[in-house]
């Protein structure tokens, strides 16, 4: 049966260092719960691919654009962010000014 996008495979990948079995663990990193595979023998660790994307987005940010829809100004949110935070058209968010050039969106 095909796996769903973002779903964790039933079997953990083999360790790239020694080839032995790995186990899935979860660690708190700041506000996020990050999943990793850890080798049961040598301790080698690999971040889950979906969580690695989250880390990269957090470090480099995600570029988007602002547009107009009728008389309203809209902020386009990329699909990757929408899916990660389970945003839909009826979800309310909070904008918080941080500085003159920066604001935070609270979900």
N, CA, C and O atoms as CSV, one atom per row, in Angstrom:
chain,resi,resn,atom,element,x,y,z
A,1,UNK,N,N,0.845,-1.174,0.000
A,1,UNK,CA,C,0.000,0.000,0.000
A,1,UNK,C,C,0.892,1.239,0.000
A,1,UNK,O,O,1.833,1.296,0.792
A,2,UNK,N,N,0.639,2.233,-0.852
A,2,UNK,CA,C,1.472,3.430,-0.888
A,2,UNK,C,C,1.339,4.222,0.406
A,2,UNK,O,O,0.261,4.286,0.999
A,3,UNK,N,N,2.461,4.833,0.844
A,3,UNK,CA,C,2.411,5.627,2.064
A,3,UNK,C,C,1.951,7.043,1.753
A,3,UNK,O,O,2.153,7.545,0.647
A,4,UNK,N,N,1.334,7.676,2.736
A,4,UNK,CA,C,0.883,9.055,2.581
A,4,UNK,C,C,2.073,9.990,2.686
A,4,UNK,O,O,3.051,9.682,3.368
A,5,UNK,N,N,1.995,11.134,2.012
A,5,UNK,CA,C,3.061,12.132,2.060
A,5,UNK,C,C,3.248,12.585,3.503
A,5,UNK,O,O,2.281,12.937,4.178
A,6,UNK,N,N,4.500,12.577,3.977
A,6,UNK,CA,C,4.802,13.037,5.324
A,6,UNK,C,C,4.655,11.952,6.376
A,6,UNK,O,O,5.048,12.159,7.524
A,7,UNK,N,N,4.097,10.794,6.016
A,7,UNK,CA,C,3.929,9.715,6.978
A,7,UNK,C,C,5.279,9.031,7.202
A,7,UNK,O,O,6.099,8.938,6.289
A,8,UNK,N,N,5.492,8.561,8.410
A,8,UNK,CA,C,6.727,7.867,8.746
A,8,UNK,C,C,6.607,6.429,8.272
A,8,UNK,O,O,5.597,5.771,8.522
A,9,UNK,N,N,7.622,5.944,7.598
A,9,UNK,CA,C,7.625,4.562,7.135
A,9,UNK,C,C,7.557,3.631,8.347
A,9,UNK,O,O,8.053,3.963,9.424
A,10,UNK,N,N,6.940,2.469,8.160
A,10,UNK,CA,C,6.793,1.506,9.249
A,10,UNK,C,C,8.141,0.981,9.714
A,10,UNK,O,O,8.322,0.747,10.909
A,11,UNK,N,N,9.098,0.788,8.803
A,11,UNK,CA,C,10.408,0.296,9.194
A,11,UNK,C,C,11.405,1.451,9.209
A,11,UNK,O,O,11.381,2.327,8.344
A,12,UNK,N,N,12.273,1.433,10.203
A,12,UNK,CA,C,13.288,2.471,10.309
A,12,UNK,C,C,14.416,2.171,9.339
A,12,UNK,O,O,14.682,1.002,9.057
A,13,UNK,N,N,15.094,3.201,8.815
A,13,UNK,CA,C,16.206,2.965,7.892
A,13,UNK,C,C,17.394,2.338,8.615
A,13,UNK,O,O,17.538,2.479,9.830
A,14,UNK,N,N,18.230,1.655,7.870
A,14,UNK,CA,C,19.454,1.087,8.441
A,14,UNK,C,C,20.458,2.221,8.678
A,14,UNK,O,O,20.440,3.238,7.985
A,15,UNK,N,N,21.314,2.028,9.648
A,15,UNK,CA,C,22.364,2.999,9.969
A,15,UNK,C,C,23.314,3.131,8.777
A,15,UNK,O,O,23.761,2.124,8.230
A,16,UNK,N,N,23.622,4.352,8.377
A,16,UNK,CA,C,24.545,4.589,7.266
A,16,UNK,C,C,25.997,4.404,7.679
A,16,UNK,O,O,26.876,4.297,6.824
A,17,UNK,N,N,26.256,4.364,8.982
A,17,UNK,CA,C,27.617,4.200,9.474
A,17,UNK,C,C,27.999,2.726,9.615
A,17,UNK,O,O,29.063,2.309,9.158
A,18,UNK,N,N,27.114,1.930,10.260
A,18,UNK,CA,C,27.464,0.523,10.512
A,18,UNK,C,C,26.475,-0.479,9.921
A,18,UNK,O,O,26.739,-1.682,9.936
A,19,UNK,N,N,25.327,0.000,9.394
A,19,UNK,CA,C,24.370,-0.894,8.750
A,19,UNK,C,C,23.378,-1.562,9.677
A,19,UNK,O,O,22.518,-2.309,9.210
A,20,UNK,N,N,23.467,-1.323,10.964
A,20,UNK,CA,C,22.549,-1.950,11.917
A,20,UNK,C,C,21.217,-1.207,11.983
A,20,UNK,O,O,21.048,-0.167,11.346
A,21,UNK,N,N,20.276,-1.742,12.754
A,21,UNK,CA,C,18.925,-1.178,12.894
A,21,UNK,C,C,18.957,0.146,13.656
A,21,UNK,O,O,19.806,0.369,14.519
A,22,UNK,N,N,18.014,1.008,13.314
A,22,UNK,CA,C,17.852,2.284,14.023
A,22,UNK,C,C,16.484,2.301,14.690
A,22,UNK,O,O,15.600,1.518,14.343
A,23,UNK,N,N,16.325,3.196,15.644
A,23,UNK,CA,C,15.017,3.379,16.269
A,23,UNK,C,C,14.633,4.852,16.162
A,23,UNK,O,O,15.493,5.732,16.141
A,24,UNK,N,N,13.351,5.098,16.095
A,24,UNK,CA,C,12.834,6.462,15.983
A,24,UNK,C,C,12.702,7.067,17.370
A,24,UNK,O,O,12.086,6.478,18.258
A,25,UNK,N,N,13.287,8.254,17.550
A,25,UNK,CA,C,13.156,8.978,18.823
A,25,UNK,C,C,12.592,10.367,18.525
A,25,UNK,O,O,12.562,10.803,17.374
A,26,UNK,N,N,12.153,11.043,19.562
A,26,UNK,CA,C,11.630,12.393,19.431
A,26,UNK,C,C,12.299,13.269,20.479
A,26,UNK,O,O,12.360,12.909,21.654
A,27,UNK,N,N,12.804,14.429,20.044
A,27,UNK,CA,C,13.493,15.357,20.945
A,27,UNK,C,C,12.884,16.742,20.820
A,27,UNK,O,O,12.469,17.139,19.731
A,28,UNK,N,N,12.825,17.471,21.905
A,28,UNK,CA,C,12.326,18.839,21.898
A,28,UNK,C,C,13.482,19.768,21.557
A,28,UNK,O,O,14.495,19.791,22.256
A,29,UNK,N,N,13.329,20.544,20.467
A,29,UNK,CA,C,14.333,21.545,20.054
A,29,UNK,C,C,13.609,22.872,19.961
A,29,UNK,O,O,12.927,23.140,18.972
A,30,UNK,N,N,13.748,23.702,20.975
A,30,UNK,CA,C,13.012,24.968,21.004
A,30,UNK,C,C,11.531,24.685,21.105
A,30,UNK,O,O,11.086,23.978,22.009
A,31,UNK,N,N,10.758,25.242,20.168
A,31,UNK,CA,C,9.313,25.047,20.174
A,31,UNK,C,C,8.885,23.790,19.435
A,31,UNK,O,O,7.705,23.441,19.447
A,32,UNK,N,N,9.824,23.104,18.791
A,32,UNK,CA,C,9.480,21.995,17.920
A,32,UNK,C,C,9.868,20.646,18.495
A,32,UNK,O,O,10.839,20.525,19.242
A,33,UNK,N,N,9.094,19.641,18.135
A,33,UNK,CA,C,9.380,18.247,18.441
A,33,UNK,C,C,10.044,17.690,17.176
A,33,UNK,O,O,9.399,17.613,16.130
A,34,UNK,N,N,11.312,17.303,17.256
A,34,UNK,CA,C,12.075,16.835,16.111
A,34,UNK,C,C,12.272,15.317,16.225
A,34,UNK,O,O,12.736,14.810,17.246
A,35,UNK,N,N,11.909,14.610,15.150
A,35,UNK,CA,C,12.074,13.157,15.116
A,35,UNK,C,C,13.415,12.815,14.470
A,35,UNK,O,O,13.824,13.437,13.490
A,36,UNK,N,N,14.089,11.818,15.035
A,36,UNK,CA,C,15.367,11.355,14.498
A,36,UNK,C,C,15.423,9.842,14.582
A,36,UNK,O,O,14.744,9.221,15.399
A,37,UNK,N,N,16.259,9.251,13.707
A,37,UNK,CA,C,16.552,7.826,13.777
A,37,UNK,C,C,17.929,7.697,14.415
A,37,UNK,O,O,18.875,8.360,13.987
A,38,UNK,N,N,18.052,6.840,15.445
A,38,UNK,CA,C,19.322,6.644,16.144
A,38,UNK,C,C,19.704,5.170,16.048
A,38,UNK,O,O,18.883,4.283,16.283
A,39,UNK,N,N,20.971,4.926,15.695
A,39,UNK,CA,C,21.473,3.555,15.594
A,39,UNK,C,C,21.536,2.925,16.981
A,39,UNK,O,O,22.038,3.528,17.930
A,40,UNK,N,N,21.022,1.712,17.083
A,40,UNK,CA,C,21.011,1.007,18.373
A,40,UNK,C,C,22.412,0.543,18.774
A,40,UNK,O,O,22.665,0.263,19.946
A,41,UNK,N,N,23.332,0.460,17.788
A,41,UNK,CA,C,24.679,-0.034,18.081
A,41,UNK,C,C,25.699,1.102,18.241
A,41,UNK,O,O,26.340,1.208,19.287
A,42,UNK,N,N,25.856,1.952,17.212
A,42,UNK,CA,C,26.930,2.959,17.238
A,42,UNK,C,C,26.468,4.354,17.658
A,42,UNK,O,O,27.303,5.218,17.927
A,43,UNK,N,N,25.132,4.595,17.721
A,43,UNK,CA,C,24.636,5.894,18.166
A,43,UNK,C,C,24.507,6.938,17.067
A,43,UNK,O,O,24.132,8.076,17.348
A,44,UNK,N,N,24.813,6.575,15.803
A,44,UNK,CA,C,24.680,7.499,14.676
A,44,UNK,C,C,23.243,8.018,14.639
A,44,UNK,O,O,22.307,7.260,14.891
A,45,UNK,N,N,23.062,9.291,14.331
A,45,UNK,CA,C,21.729,9.890,14.331
A,45,UNK,C,C,21.437,10.577,13.012
A,45,UNK,O,O,22.289,11.273,12.459
A,46,UNK,N,N,20.197,10.372,12.500
A,46,UNK,CA,C,19.736,11.029,11.281
A,46,UNK,C,C,18.380,11.663,11.563
A,46,UNK,O,O,17.468,10.999,12.056
A,47,UNK,N,N,18.248,12.950,11.247
A,47,UNK,CA,C,16.978,13.649,11.426
A,47,UNK,C,C,15.968,13.135,10.405
A,47,UNK,O,O,16.308,12.900,9.246
A,48,UNK,N,N,14.721,12.964,10.848
A,48,UNK,CA,C,13.647,12.532,9.946
A,48,UNK,C,C,13.562,13.543,8.797
A,48,UNK,O,O,13.641,14.745,9.048
A,49,UNK,N,N,13.402,13.094,7.546
A,49,UNK,CA,C,13.403,14.012,6.396
A,49,UNK,C,C,12.380,15.153,6.490
A,49,UNK,O,O,12.697,16.283,6.120
A,50,UNK,N,N,11.170,14.884,6.973
A,50,UNK,CA,C,10.175,15.952,7.097
A,50,UNK,C,C,10.610,17.006,8.109
A,50,UNK,O,O,10.375,18.198,7.916
A,51,UNK,N,N,11.249,16.552,9.196
A,51,UNK,CA,C,11.708,17.490,10.218
A,51,UNK,C,C,12.956,18.240,9.777
A,51,UNK,O,O,13.188,19.370,10.207
A,52,UNK,N,N,13.765,17.614,8.917
A,52,UNK,CA,C,14.937,18.302,8.367
A,52,UNK,C,C,14.480,19.499,7.532
A,52,UNK,O,O,15.103,20.561,7.572
A,53,UNK,N,N,13.378,19.327,6.766
A,53,UNK,CA,C,12.822,20.448,5.986
A,53,UNK,C,C,12.411,21.585,6.915
A,53,UNK,O,O,12.652,22.755,6.616
A,54,UNK,N,N,11.788,21.239,8.046
A,54,UNK,CA,C,11.365,22.247,9.021
A,54,UNK,C,C,12.566,23.029,9.552
A,54,UNK,O,O,12.509,24.253,9.670
A,55,UNK,N,N,13.645,22.327,9.869
A,55,UNK,CA,C,14.857,22.972,10.385
A,55,UNK,C,C,15.432,23.929,9.342
A,55,UNK,O,O,15.818,25.050,9.672
A,56,UNK,N,N,15.491,23.485,8.076
A,56,UNK,CA,C,16.016,24.345,7.012
A,56,UNK,C,C,15.142,25.581,6.809
A,56,UNK,O,O,15.661,26.683,6.628
A,57,UNK,N,N,13.817,25.406,6.838
A,57,UNK,CA,C,12.921,26.556,6.687
A,57,UNK,C,C,13.098,27.529,7.839
A,57,UNK,O,O,13.057,28.745,7.648
A,58,UNK,N,N,13.295,26.992,9.037
A,58,UNK,CA,C,13.466,27.832,10.227
A,58,UNK,C,C,14.759,28.652,10.120
A,58,UNK,O,O,14.789,29.819,10.510
A,59,UNK,N,N,15.825,28.039,9.594
A,59,UNK,CA,C,17.116,28.714,9.505
A,59,UNK,C,C,17.150,29.763,8.397
A,59,UNK,O,O,17.671,30.860,8.595
A,60,UNK,N,N,16.600,29.430,7.239
A,60,UNK,CA,C,16.726,30.324,6.094
A,60,UNK,C,C,15.470,31.143,5.819
A,60,UNK,O,O,15.515,32.096,5.041
A,61,UNK,N,N,14.352,30.786,6.446
A,61,UNK,CA,C,13.104,31.490,6.179
A,61,UNK,C,C,12.499,31.014,4.866
A,61,UNK,O,O,13.132,30.276,4.111
A,62,UNK,N,N,11.293,31.433,4.605
A,62,UNK,CA,C,10.592,31.062,3.387
A,62,UNK,C,C,10.119,32.347,2.727
A,62,UNK,O,O,9.391,33.131,3.335
A,63,UNK,N,N,10.529,32.561,1.495
A,63,UNK,CA,C,10.124,33.773,0.779
A,63,UNK,C,C,8.699,33.603,0.263
A,63,UNK,O,O,8.310,32.520,-0.174
A,64,UNK,N,N,7.941,34.670,0.320
A,64,UNK,CA,C,6.570,34.680,-0.189
A,64,UNK,C,C,6.268,36.080,-0.680
A,64,UNK,O,O,7.162,36.925,-0.735
A,65,UNK,N,N,5.028,36.336,-1.034
A,65,UNK,CA,C,4.690,37.663,-1.545
A,65,UNK,C,C,3.363,38.143,-0.973
A,65,UNK,O,O,2.567,37.375,-0.432
A,66,UNK,N,N,3.168,39.429,-1.115
A,66,UNK,CA,C,1.926,40.077,-0.688
A,66,UNK,C,C,1.206,40.519,-1.945
A,66,UNK,O,O,1.833,41.010,-2.884
A,67,UNK,N,N,-0.102,40.347,-1.969
A,67,UNK,CA,C,-0.882,40.726,-3.144
A,67,UNK,C,C,-2.166,41.426,-2.742
A,67,UNK,O,O,-2.403,41.698,-1.565
A,68,UNK,N,N,-2.978,41.710,-3.726
A,68,UNK,CA,C,-4.276,42.341,-3.491
A,68,UNK,C,C,-5.366,41.430,-4.020
A,68,UNK,O,O,-5.223,40.813,-5.075
A,69,UNK,N,N,-6.447,41.356,-3.280
A,69,UNK,CA,C,-7.629,40.610,-3.679
A,69,UNK,C,C,-8.809,41.532,-3.400
A,69,UNK,O,O,-9.255,41.674,-2.262
A,70,UNK,N,N,-9.295,42.146,-4.451
A,70,UNK,CA,C,-10.329,43.163,-4.249
A,70,UNK,C,C,-9.745,44.329,-3.496
A,70,UNK,O,O,-8.747,44.912,-3.919
A,71,UNK,N,N,-10.363,44.679,-2.373
A,71,UNK,CA,C,-9.866,45.790,-1.545
A,71,UNK,C,C,-8.976,45.312,-0.400
A,71,UNK,O,O,-8.517,46.122,0.405
A,72,UNK,N,N,-8.727,44.004,-0.321
A,72,UNK,CA,C,-7.927,43.464,0.772
A,72,UNK,C,C,-6.502,43.163,0.319
A,72,UNK,O,O,-6.254,42.844,-0.843
A,73,UNK,N,N,-5.578,43.273,1.262
A,73,UNK,CA,C,-4.192,42.882,1.030
A,73,UNK,C,C,-4.043,41.467,1.573
A,73,UNK,O,O,-4.482,41.175,2.685
A,74,UNK,N,N,-3.425,40.588,0.789
A,74,UNK,CA,C,-3.278,39.196,1.214
A,74,UNK,C,C,-1.811,38.811,1.300
A,74,UNK,O,O,-0.979,39.319,0.548
A,75,UNK,N,N,-1.504,37.915,2.216
A,75,UNK,CA,C,-0.170,37.351,2.360
A,75,UNK,C,C,-0.254,35.920,1.862
A,75,UNK,O,O,-1.002,35.113,2.416
A,76,UNK,N,N,0.496,35.600,0.836
A,76,UNK,CA,C,0.476,34.249,0.281
A,76,UNK,C,C,1.342,33.349,1.157
A,76,UNK,O,O,2.503,33.660,1.421
A,77,UNK,N,N,0.779,32.252,1.598
A,77,UNK,CA,C,1.500,31.305,2.441
A,77,UNK,C,C,1.795,30.063,1.600
A,77,UNK,O,O,0.868,29.435,1.089
A,78,UNK,N,N,3.073,29.698,1.449
A,78,UNK,CA,C,3.430,28.533,0.636
A,78,UNK,C,C,2.772,27.252,1.164
A,78,UNK,O,O,2.507,27.120,2.359
A,79,UNK,N,N,2.517,26.321,0.254
A,79,UNK,CA,C,1.857,25.065,0.601
A,79,UNK,C,C,2.609,24.307,1.696
A,79,UNK,O,O,1.982,23.702,2.565
A,80,UNK,N,N,3.938,24.332,1.664
A,80,UNK,CA,C,4.714,23.600,2.674
A,80,UNK,C,C,4.421,24.117,4.082
A,80,UNK,O,O,4.326,23.332,5.025
A,81,UNK,N,N,4.278,25.432,4.225
A,81,UNK,CA,C,3.961,26.026,5.523
A,81,UNK,C,C,2.507,25.728,5.886
A,81,UNK,O,O,2.206,25.375,7.026
A,82,UNK,N,N,1.614,25.873,4.915
A,82,UNK,CA,C,0.186,25.616,5.153
A,82,UNK,C,C,-0.017,24.191,5.651
A,82,UNK,O,O,-0.763,23.968,6.605
A,83,UNK,N,N,0.635,23.232,5.016
A,83,UNK,CA,C,0.497,21.837,5.412
A,83,UNK,C,C,1.121,21.573,6.775
A,83,UNK,O,O,0.543,20.854,7.590
A,84,UNK,N,N,2.305,22.153,7.037
A,84,UNK,CA,C,3.003,21.933,8.294
A,84,UNK,C,C,2.183,22.398,9.497
A,84,UNK,O,O,2.144,21.729,10.530
A,85,UNK,N,N,1.525,23.562,9.348
A,85,UNK,CA,C,0.757,24.126,10.454
A,85,UNK,C,C,-0.742,23.853,10.345
A,85,UNK,O,O,-1.535,24.367,11.133
A,86,UNK,N,N,-1.123,23.031,9.348
A,86,UNK,CA,C,-2.516,22.650,9.148
A,86,UNK,C,C,-3.429,23.873,9.062
A,86,UNK,O,O,-4.470,23.941,9.716
A,87,UNK,N,N,-3.010,24.836,8.238
A,87,UNK,CA,C,-3.796,26.052,8.038
A,87,UNK,C,C,-4.818,25.811,6.946
A,87,UNK,O,O,-4.534,25.124,5.965
A,88,UNK,N,N,-5.989,26.365,7.108
A,88,UNK,CA,C,-6.994,26.324,6.051
A,88,UNK,C,C,-7.651,27.696,5.962
A,88,UNK,O,O,-7.245,28.620,6.666
A,89,UNK,N,N,-8.641,27.839,5.119
A,89,UNK,CA,C,-9.208,29.167,4.844
A,89,UNK,C,C,-9.980,29.761,6.014
A,89,UNK,O,O,-10.249,30.962,6.001
A,90,UNK,N,N,-10.349,28.982,7.022
A,90,UNK,CA,C,-11.123,29.534,8.135
A,90,UNK,C,C,-10.306,29.674,9.420
A,90,UNK,O,O,-10.840,30.107,10.442
A,91,UNK,N,N,-9.042,29.320,9.385
A,91,UNK,CA,C,-8.199,29.402,10.578
A,91,UNK,C,C,-7.787,30.848,10.832
A,91,UNK,O,O,-7.390,31.556,9.906
A,92,UNK,N,N,-7.881,31.277,12.066
A,92,UNK,CA,C,-7.505,32.642,12.428
A,92,UNK,C,C,-6.069,32.649,12.938
A,92,UNK,O,O,-5.667,31.757,13.685
A,93,UNK,N,N,-5.295,33.658,12.534
A,93,UNK,CA,C,-3.923,33.834,12.991
A,93,UNK,C,C,-3.774,35.223,13.597
A,93,UNK,O,O,-4.629,36.086,13.401
A,94,UNK,N,N,-2.690,35.437,14.329
A,94,UNK,CA,C,-2.418,36.723,14.964
A,94,UNK,C,C,-1.130,37.303,14.404
A,94,UNK,O,O,-0.120,36.603,14.329
A,95,UNK,N,N,-1.148,38.570,14.010
A,95,UNK,CA,C,0.054,39.266,13.564
A,95,UNK,C,C,0.573,40.105,14.720
A,95,UNK,O,O,-0.179,40.867,15.328
A,96,UNK,N,N,1.866,39.966,15.027
A,96,UNK,CA,C,2.475,40.700,16.126
A,96,UNK,C,C,3.680,41.473,15.590
A,96,UNK,O,O,4.649,40.862,15.140
A,97,UNK,N,N,3.634,42.813,15.630
A,97,UNK,CA,C,4.788,43.594,15.175
A,97,UNK,C,C,6.006,43.335,16.076
A,97,UNK,O,O,5.902,43.372,17.302
A,98,UNK,N,N,7.140,43.077,15.458
A,98,UNK,CA,C,8.390,42.858,16.188
A,98,UNK,C,C,9.275,44.098,16.066
A,98,UNK,O,O,9.837,44.576,17.051
A,99,UNK,N,N,9.387,44.606,14.847
A,99,UNK,CA,C,10.145,45.828,14.587
A,99,UNK,C,C,9.530,46.482,13.355
A,99,UNK,O,O,8.498,46.032,12.856
A,100,UNK,N,N,10.157,47.527,12.876
A,100,UNK,CA,C,9.636,48.234,11.702
A,100,UNK,C,C,9.619,47.349,10.443
A,100,UNK,O,O,8.781,47.536,9.561
A,101,UNK,N,N,10.549,46.385,10.367
A,101,UNK,CA,C,10.665,45.531,9.185
A,101,UNK,C,C,10.323,44.061,9.440
A,101,UNK,O,O,10.602,43.206,8.599
A,102,UNK,N,N,9.730,43.767,10.580
A,102,UNK,CA,C,9.514,42.369,10.908
A,102,UNK,C,C,8.244,42.204,11.729
A,102,UNK,O,O,7.949,43.008,12.614
A,103,UNK,N,N,7.489,41.136,11.418
A,103,UNK,CA,C,6.367,40.777,12.266
A,103,UNK,C,C,6.297,39.268,12.398
A,103,UNK,O,O,6.885,38.532,11.605
A,104,UNK,N,N,5.565,38.815,13.414
A,104,UNK,CA,C,5.441,37.405,13.706
A,104,UNK,C,C,3.997,36.993,13.468
A,104,UNK,O,O,3.071,37.744,13.774
A,105,UNK,N,N,3.810,35.805,12.925
A,105,UNK,CA,C,2.468,35.277,12.731
A,105,UNK,C,C,2.261,34.171,13.737
A,105,UNK,O,O,3.005,33.191,13.748
A,106,UNK,N,N,1.258,34.318,14.583
A,106,UNK,CA,C,0.946,33.299,15.584
A,106,UNK,C,C,-0.222,32.452,15.104
A,106,UNK,O,O,-1.240,32.971,14.646
A,107,UNK,N,N,-0.056,31.138,15.219
A,107,UNK,CA,C,-1.107,30.207,14.793
A,107,UNK,C,C,-1.859,29.732,16.010
A,107,UNK,O,O,-2.792,28.938,15.888
